[in-house]
Every structure is written in C-alpha cells, then in structure tokens.
Amino acid sequence: MSGAKNEKRKGKARPGFGLIVVILVLAFLLSVGIGLLSLTGAGPKLAGNIRSQEQALNAAEAGFELSWAQLEFAFNNGEMTSFDGQYLTSPTGIDLPSEANYFRKLTDLELLDLLDVDKDGQADYPNVLFFRDTFQPLGTENILTYTIFLIDDEAGGGTPDNTDAMMICIGTAGSGSGLTTSRLEIAIAVESPGG
C-alpha cells in the first residue's frame, strides 16, 4: 500500500512549493513598489532643484543687465573711455590661467569665498562691481544675489587691449547648504567711434 502512495506523489508537486512561489511574487512586487515610490518622490525634489537653478541664472542675468547699464552710462558720459583700471587683478592670479586662483579653475562658491576672505559680506578687493547684491523679483521666496566683476581677457597672454573685457556674473539662489549658483561669462567691448 505504501508503494501506491509514493507513485501518486511522484506526479504531484511537493507540498509548500506554491507558498514559495507566492512569497517570491510578493517580494518582487514589493521591490517594484518601493522603486516606484522612490522614483515618484524624486520628482518634486528635482523640480525644486531646477527652479533654484533658474532663479540663480535669473539673478546672474539681472546683475549683468544692471552692470551693463552702468558701464554704458559711464562710457556715454565720458567717465570711462576704456576698461583700464576696472579689471579685477586681486587676489593674485585670479586673471591668470596658469595660477591656482584663476577664476575658471574655481567653483562659484570658491570664487565668492575668495573675494570675501573675512566673511563680512563685503568684497575684500577693489574692482568688484557688485558683491552679493540682492535681487528680489515678485513671487520669489528664495534669497537671490549677484556678484559682478571684469577680467582682462588678455591677462594670460596676447596683445594688451583695454577696450574689451570678460564680465563675470555669478547669481545665487537660496542660502546655507541649499545655495545654488549660476555663472555667466560675457565678452564685452567698447564700440569704436563710427562703428
């Protein structure tokens, strides 16, 4: 009789096999669900980061517009005829590509820290046109600032020409560890008479 029972069991699945399949399916569905939750949770954070980046860019652009208007006014009134004496040359090496302090070798935050060594909120070097000046458009909850300075684009080599410059505009949005930055580098030049 025991031989007949063994023959019947050979054709059937083992007891408990269905339970293992159900557990594996549930584990798979659980991992997919957790993955979807983390993915959907990242959307608002990503949107917030993009919004902060756009605000920092807007601050940099606002700083450029204000600086451009002031420079244009100074040139039109005859207060300035060239950019001579307006370039940022300190701290040492900020305008020289071979130096560690060269502005393109530094992040925006490193540049801002370099210009404000004593951390008093004021630039510690002459020829910084604006330093962390506030820009507050309507409907913006973030603190937006801009920093503007001119770099002699021939300082690292080439024929000296004080009728052109590189305007560096750094915009920031937020504060503390949530600070987002954006940098514009814009070539500007004095329009020659009759041109």
CYANA upper distance limits for C-alpha pairs under 8 A (distance plus 0.5 A):
  1 MET  CA      5 LYS  CA      7.28
  2 SER  CA      6 ASN  CA      6.98
  3 GLY  CA      7 GLU  CA      6.85
  4 ALA  CA      8 LYS  CA      6.90
  5 LYS  CA      9 ARG  CA      6.90
  6 ASN  CA     10 LYS  CA      6.85
  7 GLU  CA     11 GLY  CA      7.75
  8 LYS  CA     12 LYS  CA      7.60
  9 ARG  CA     13 ALA  CA      8.07
  9 ARG  CA     14 ARG  CA      8.29
 13 ALA  CA     17 PHE  CA      7.52
 16 GLY  CA     20 ILE  CA      7.07
 17 PHE  CA     21 VAL  CA      6.96
 18 GLY  CA     22 VAL  CA      6.74
 19 LEU  CA     23 ILE  CA      6.71
 20 ILE  CA     24 LEU  CA      6.71
 21 VAL  CA     25 VAL  CA      6.70
 22 VAL  CA     26 LEU  CA      6.66
 23 ILE  CA     27 ALA  CA      6.60
 24 LEU  CA     28 PHE  CA      6.69
 25 VAL  CA     29 LEU  CA      6.73
 26 LEU  CA     30 LEU  CA      6.51
 27 ALA  CA     31 SER  CA      6.75
 28 PHE  CA     32 VAL  CA      6.77
 29 LEU  CA     33 GLY  CA      6.55
 30 LEU  CA     34 ILE  CA      6.69
 31 SER  CA     35 GLY  CA      6.64
 32 VAL  CA     36 LEU  CA      6.73
 33 GLY  CA     37 LEU  CA      6.71
 34 ILE  CA     38 SER  CA      6.78
 35 GLY  CA     39 LEU  CA      6.66
 36 LEU  CA     40 THR  CA      6.59
 37 LEU  CA     41 GLY  CA      6.51
 38 SER  CA     42 ALA  CA      6.76
 39 LEU  CA     43 GLY  CA      7.45
 40 THR  CA     44 PRO  CA      8.47
 41 GLY  CA     45 LYS  CA      7.86
 42 ALA  CA     46 LEU  CA      6.56
 43 GLY  CA     47 ALA  CA      6.67
 44 PRO  CA     48 GLY  CA      6.63
 45 LYS  CA     49 ASN  CA      6.80
 46 LEU  CA     50 ILE  CA      6.75
 47 ALA  CA     51 ARG  CA      6.65
 48 GLY  CA     52 SER  CA      6.69
 49 ASN  CA     53 GLN  CA      6.69
 50 ILE  CA     54 GLU  CA      6.69
 51 ARG  CA     55 GLN  CA      6.70
 52 SER  CA     56 ALA  CA      6.69
 52 SER  CA    173 ALA  CA      6.45
 52 SER  CA    174 GLY  CA      7.94
 52 SER  CA    180 THR  CA      6.76
 53 GLN  CA     57 LEU  CA      6.74
 53 GLN  CA    173 ALA  CA      7.91
 53 GLN  CA    180 THR  CA      6.64
 53 GLN  CA    181 THR  CA      7.30
 53 GLN  CA    182 SER  CA      7.37
 54 GLU  CA     58 ASN  CA      6.61
 55 GLN  CA     59 ALA  CA      6.71
 55 GLN  CA    144 LEU  CA      7.70
 55 GLN  CA    172 THR  CA      8.12
 55 GLN  CA    173 ALA  CA      6.50
 56 ALA  CA     60 ALA  CA      6.81
 56 ALA  CA    144 LEU  CA      7.17
 56 ALA  CA    145 THR  CA      8.30
 56 ALA  CA    171 GLY  CA      5.20
 56 ALA  CA    172 THR  CA      5.04
 56 ALA  CA    173 ALA  CA      5.33
 56 ALA  CA    180 THR  CA      6.93
 56 ALA  CA    181 THR  CA      5.92
 56 ALA  CA    182 SER  CA      5.88
 57 LEU  CA     61 GLU  CA      6.66
 57 LEU  CA    171 GLY  CA      6.37
 57 LEU  CA    172 THR  CA      8.19
 57 LEU  CA    181 THR  CA      8.00
 57 LEU  CA    182 SER  CA      5.71
 57 LEU  CA    183 ARG  CA      7.74
 58 ASN  CA     62 ALA  CA      6.56
 58 ASN  CA    171 GLY  CA      7.77
 59 ALA  CA     63 GLY  CA      6.68
 59 ALA  CA    135 PHE  CA      6.67
 59 ALA  CA    144 LEU  CA      6.51
 59 ALA  CA    145 THR  CA      6.48
 59 ALA  CA    146 TYR  CA      6.18
 59 ALA  CA    170 ILE  CA      8.37
 59 ALA  CA    171 GLY  CA      5.26
 59 ALA  CA    172 THR  CA      7.13
 59 ALA  CA    173 ALA  CA      8.24
 60 ALA  CA     64 PHE  CA      6.74
 60 ALA  CA    145 THR  CA      8.28
 60 ALA  CA    146 TYR  CA      6.00
 60 ALA  CA    147 THR  CA      8.08
 60 ALA  CA    169 CYS  CA      5.78
 60 ALA  CA    170 ILE  CA      5.74
 60 ALA  CA    171 GLY  CA      4.46
 60 ALA  CA    172 THR  CA      8.01
 60 ALA  CA    182 SER  CA      7.24
 60 ALA  CA    183 ARG  CA      7.14
 60 ALA  CA    184 LEU  CA      7.23
 61 GLU  CA     65 GLU  CA      6.71
 61 GLU  CA    169 CYS  CA      7.93
 61 GLU  CA    171 GLY  CA      8.18
 61 GLU  CA    184 LEU  CA      8.23
 62 ALA  CA     66 LEU  CA      6.77
 62 ALA  CA    135 PHE  CA      7.92
 62 ALA  CA    146 TYR  CA      8.23
 63 GLY  CA     67 SER  CA      6.56
 63 GLY  CA    130 PHE  CA      8.43
 63 GLY  CA    146 TYR  CA      6.03
 63 GLY  CA    147 THR  CA      7.53
 63 GLY  CA    148 ILE  CA      7.25
 63 GLY  CA    169 CYS  CA      7.10
 63 GLY  CA    171 GLY  CA      8.18
 64 PHE  CA     68 TRP  CA      6.35
 64 PHE  CA    148 ILE  CA      7.82
 64 PHE  CA    167 MET  CA      8.48
 64 PHE  CA    169 CYS  CA      6.72
 65 GLU  CA     69 ALA  CA      6.64
 66 LEU  CA     70 GLN  CA      6.80
 67 SER  CA     71 LEU  CA      6.60
 67 SER  CA    129 LEU  CA      7.96
 67 SER  CA    148 ILE  CA      7.97
 68 TRP  CA     72 GLU  CA      6.47
 69 ALA  CA     73 PHE  CA      6.59
 70 GLN  CA     74 ALA  CA      6.70
 71 LEU  CA     75 PHE  CA      6.68
 72 GLU  CA     76 ASN  CA      6.53
 73 PHE  CA     77 ASN  CA      6.59
 74 ALA  CA     78 GLY  CA      6.68
 74 ALA  CA     79 GLU  CA      5.44
 74 ALA  CA     80 MET  CA      6.00
 75 PHE  CA     79 GLU  CA      6.46
 75 PHE  CA     80 MET  CA      5.37
 75 PHE  CA     81 THR  CA      6.43
 75 PHE  CA     82 SER  CA      8.49
 81 THR  CA    190 VAL  CA      8.44
 82 SER  CA    162 ASN  CA      6.22
 82 SER  CA    163 THR  CA      5.55
 82 SER  CA    164 ASP  CA      8.25
 82 SER  CA    190 VAL  CA      7.37
 83 PHE  CA     87 TYR  CA      7.32
 83 PHE  CA    162 ASN  CA      5.78
 83 PHE  CA    163 THR  CA      6.41
 83 PHE  CA    164 ASP  CA      7.30
 83 PHE  CA    165 ALA  CA      7.56
 84 ASP  CA    162 ASN  CA      5.87
 84 ASP  CA    163 THR  CA      8.35
 86 GLN  CA    127 ASN  CA      6.19
 86 GLN  CA    150 LEU  CA      7.31
 87 TYR  CA    127 ASN  CA      6.80
 87 TYR  CA    149 PHE  CA      7.85
 87 TYR  CA    150 LEU  CA      5.44
 87 TYR  CA    151 ILE  CA      5.62
 87 TYR  CA    152 ASP  CA      6.30
 87 TYR  CA    165 ALA  CA      8.28
 88 LEU  CA     94 ILE  CA      8.07
 88 LEU  CA     95 ASP  CA      7.83
 88 LEU  CA    126 PRO  CA      7.67
 88 LEU  CA    127 ASN  CA      5.89
 88 LEU  CA    128 VAL  CA      7.18
 88 LEU  CA    149 PHE  CA      6.96
 88 LEU  CA    150 LEU  CA      6.27
 88 LEU  CA    151 ILE  CA      6.13
 88 LEU  CA    152 ASP  CA      8.18
 89 THR  CA     93 GLY  CA      7.63
 89 THR  CA     94 ILE  CA      6.73
 89 THR  CA     95 ASP  CA      6.61
 89 THR  CA    151 ILE  CA      8.04
 90 SER  CA     94 ILE  CA      6.86
 90 SER  CA    125 TYR  CA      6.76
 90 SER  CA    126 PRO  CA      8.21
 91 PRO  CA    101 ASN  CA      8.09
 91 PRO  CA    114 LEU  CA      8.11
 91 PRO  CA    115 LEU  CA      7.99
 91 PRO  CA    125 TYR  CA      7.66
 92 THR  CA    101 ASN  CA      7.61
 93 GLY  CA     97 PRO  CA      8.18
 93 GLY  CA     98 SER  CA      8.37
 93 GLY  CA     99 GLU  CA      5.69
 93 GLY  CA    100 ALA  CA      7.50
 93 GLY  CA    101 ASN  CA      5.74
 93 GLY  CA    102 TYR  CA      6.03
 94 ILE  CA     99 GLU  CA      7.86
 94 ILE  CA    101 ASN  CA      5.45
 94 ILE  CA    102 TYR  CA      4.61
 94 ILE  CA    103 PHE  CA      5.74
 95 ASP  CA    102 TYR  CA      6.05
 95 ASP  CA    103 PHE  CA      7.09
 95 ASP  CA    151 ILE  CA      6.58
 95 ASP  CA    152 ASP  CA      7.27
 95 ASP  CA    153 ASP  CA      8.26
 95 ASP  CA    155 ALA  CA      6.67
 95 ASP  CA    156 GLY  CA      7.50
 96 LEU  CA    101 ASN  CA      8.45
 96 LEU  CA    102 TYR  CA      6.03
 96 LEU  CA    155 ALA  CA      6.66
 96 LEU  CA    156 GLY  CA      5.43
 97 PRO  CA    102 TYR  CA      5.95
 97 PRO  CA    104 ARG  CA      8.29
 97 PRO  CA    156 GLY  CA      6.43
 98 SER  CA    102 TYR  CA      7.75
 98 SER  CA    156 GLY  CA      8.17
100 ALA  CA    105 LYS  CA      7.43
101 ASN  CA    105 LYS  CA      7.39
101 ASN  CA    106 LEU  CA      7.47
102 TYR  CA    106 LEU  CA      7.37
103 PHE  CA    111 LEU  CA      7.30
106 LEU  CA    110 GLU  CA      6.18
106 LEU  CA    111 LEU  CA      6.51
107 THR  CA    111 LEU  CA      6.71
108 ASP  CA    112 LEU  CA      6.75
108 ASP  CA    170 ILE  CA      7.32
108 ASP  CA    181 THR  CA      7.05
108 ASP  CA    182 SER  CA      7.95
108 ASP  CA    183 ARG  CA      7.57
109 LEU  CA    113 ASP  CA      6.63
109 LEU  CA    181 THR  CA      8.14
110 GLU  CA    114 LEU  CA      6.49
111 LEU  CA    115 LEU  CA      6.73
112 LEU  CA    116 ASP  CA      6.87
113 ASP  CA    117 VAL  CA      6.55
113 ASP  CA    119 LYS  CA      7.95
115 LEU  CA    123 ALA  CA      5.81
115 LEU  CA    124 ASP  CA      6.33
115 LEU  CA    125 TYR  CA      7.10
116 ASP  CA    120 ASP  CA      7.44
116 ASP  CA    121 GLY  CA      7.15
116 ASP  CA    122 GLN  CA      6.61
116 ASP  CA    123 ALA  CA      5.41
116 ASP  CA    124 ASP  CA      5.87
117 VAL  CA    124 ASP  CA      7.20
118 ASP  CA    124 ASP  CA      8.20
121 GLY  CA    131 PHE  CA      8.41
121 GLY  CA    132 ARG  CA      7.93
122 GLN  CA    131 PHE  CA      7.06
122 GLN  CA    132 ARG  CA      8.45
123 ALA  CA    128 VAL  CA      7.36
123 ALA  CA    131 PHE  CA      6.55
127 ASN  CA    149 PHE  CA      7.22
127 ASN  CA    150 LEU  CA      8.17
128 VAL  CA    147 THR  CA      8.23
128 VAL  CA    148 ILE  CA      6.76
128 VAL  CA    149 PHE  CA      5.31
128 VAL  CA    150 LEU  CA      8.06
129 LEU  CA    147 THR  CA      7.99
129 LEU  CA    148 ILE  CA      5.90
129 LEU  CA    149 PHE  CA      5.84
129 LEU  CA    150 LEU  CA      8.43
130 PHE  CA    146 TYR  CA      7.55
130 PHE  CA    147 THR  CA      5.50
130 PHE  CA    148 ILE  CA      5.52
130 PHE  CA    149 PHE  CA      7.59
131 PHE  CA    146 TYR  CA      7.06
131 PHE  CA    147 THR  CA      4.85
131 PHE  CA    148 ILE  CA      7.07
132 ARG  CA    145 THR  CA      5.40
132 ARG  CA    146 TYR  CA      5.46
132 ARG  CA    147 THR  CA      5.56
133 ASP  CA    145 THR  CA      5.62
133 ASP  CA    146 TYR  CA      5.93
133 ASP  CA    147 THR  CA      7.19
134 THR  CA    143 ILE  CA      7.83
134 THR  CA    144 LEU  CA      6.26
134 THR  CA    145 THR  CA      4.87
134 THR  CA    146 TYR  CA      7.18
135 PHE  CA    143 ILE  CA      8.15
135 PHE  CA    144 LEU  CA      5.72
135 PHE  CA    145 THR  CA      5.93
135 PHE  CA    146 TYR  CA      7.72
136 GLN  CA    140 THR  CA      7.18
136 GLN  CA    143 ILE  CA      7.59
136 GLN  CA    144 LEU  CA      6.73
142 ASN  CA    173 ALA  CA      6.46
142 ASN  CA    174 GLY  CA      5.52
143 ILE  CA    172 THR  CA      8.35
143 ILE  CA    173 ALA  CA      6.12
143 ILE  CA    174 GLY  CA      5.58
143 ILE  CA    175 SER  CA      7.42
144 LEU  CA    171 GLY  CA      7.61
144 LEU  CA    172 THR  CA      5.95
144 LEU  CA    173 ALA  CA      5.06
144 LEU  CA    174 GLY  CA      7.07
145 THR  CA    171 GLY  CA      6.16
145 THR  CA    172 THR  CA      5.70
145 THR  CA    173 ALA  CA      7.28
146 TYR  CA    169 CYS  CA      7.26
146 TYR  CA    170 ILE  CA      5.97
146 TYR  CA    171 GLY  CA      4.89
146 TYR  CA    172 THR  CA      6.83
147 THR  CA    168 ILE  CA      8.47
147 THR  CA    169 CYS  CA      6.25
147 THR  CA    170 ILE  CA      5.62
147 THR  CA    171 GLY  CA      7.07
148 ILE  CA    167 MET  CA      7.51
148 ILE  CA    168 ILE  CA      6.10
148 ILE  CA    169 CYS  CA      5.17
148 ILE  CA    170 ILE  CA      7.03
149 PHE  CA    167 MET  CA      6.43
149 PHE  CA    168 ILE  CA      5.96
149 PHE  CA    169 CYS  CA      7.46
150 LEU  CA    165 ALA  CA      6.68
150 LEU  CA    166 MET  CA      6.07
150 LEU  CA    167 MET  CA      5.12
150 LEU  CA    168 ILE  CA      6.61
151 ILE  CA    165 ALA  CA      6.32
151 ILE  CA    166 MET  CA      5.56
151 ILE  CA    167 MET  CA      6.95
151 ILE  CA    168 ILE  CA      7.89
152 ASP  CA    162 ASN  CA      8.12
152 ASP  CA    164 ASP  CA      8.05
152 ASP  CA    165 ALA  CA      5.70
152 ASP  CA    166 MET  CA      6.87
153 ASP  CA    164 ASP  CA      8.13
153 ASP  CA    165 ALA  CA      6.23
153 ASP  CA    166 MET  CA      6.41
154 GLU  CA    158 GLY  CA      5.91
154 GLU  CA    159 THR  CA      7.13
154 GLU  CA    160 PRO  CA      6.30
154 GLU  CA    161 ASP  CA      7.57
155 ALA  CA    160 PRO  CA      8.00
163 THR  CA    189 ALA  CA      6.11
163 THR  CA    190 VAL  CA      5.71
164 ASP  CA    187 ALA  CA      7.78
164 ASP  CA    188 ILE  CA      6.12
164 ASP  CA    189 ALA  CA      4.50
164 ASP  CA    190 VAL  CA      6.69
165 ALA  CA    187 ALA  CA      6.40
165 ALA  CA    188 ILE  CA      5.95
165 ALA  CA    189 ALA  CA      6.83
166 MET  CA    185 GLU  CA      6.89
166 MET  CA    186 ILE  CA      6.06
166 MET  CA    187 ALA  CA      5.04
166 MET  CA    188 ILE  CA      6.64
167 MET  CA    184 LEU  CA      8.36
167 MET  CA    185 GLU  CA      6.20
167 MET  CA    186 ILE  CA      5.58
167 MET  CA    187 ALA  CA      6.70
167 MET  CA    188 ILE  CA      7.36
168 ILE  CA    183 ARG  CA      7.59
168 ILE  CA    184 LEU  CA      6.32
168 ILE  CA    185 GLU  CA      5.25
168 ILE  CA    186 ILE  CA      7.06
169 CYS  CA    183 ARG  CA      6.09
169 CYS  CA    184 LEU  CA      5.51
169 CYS  CA    185 GLU  CA      6.98
170 ILE  CA    181 THR  CA      7.32
170 ILE  CA    182 SER  CA      6.20
170 ILE  CA    183 ARG  CA      4.96
170 ILE  CA    184 LEU  CA      6.96
171 GLY  CA    181 THR  CA      6.05
171 GLY  CA    182 SER  CA      5.67
171 GLY  CA    183 ARG  CA      6.82
172 THR  CA    179 LEU  CA      7.16
172 THR  CA    180 THR  CA      6.04
172 THR  CA    181 THR  CA      4.89
172 THR  CA    182 SER  CA      6.98
173 ALA  CA    179 LEU  CA      6.26
173 ALA  CA    180 THR  CA      5.68
173 ALA  CA    181 THR  CA      6.94
174 GLY  CA    178 GLY  CA      6.30
174 GLY  CA    179 LEU  CA      5.16
174 GLY  CA    180 THR  CA      6.91
175 SER  CA    179 LEU  CA      5.11
175 SER  CA    180 THR  CA      8.49
191 GLU  CA    195 GLY  CA      6.94
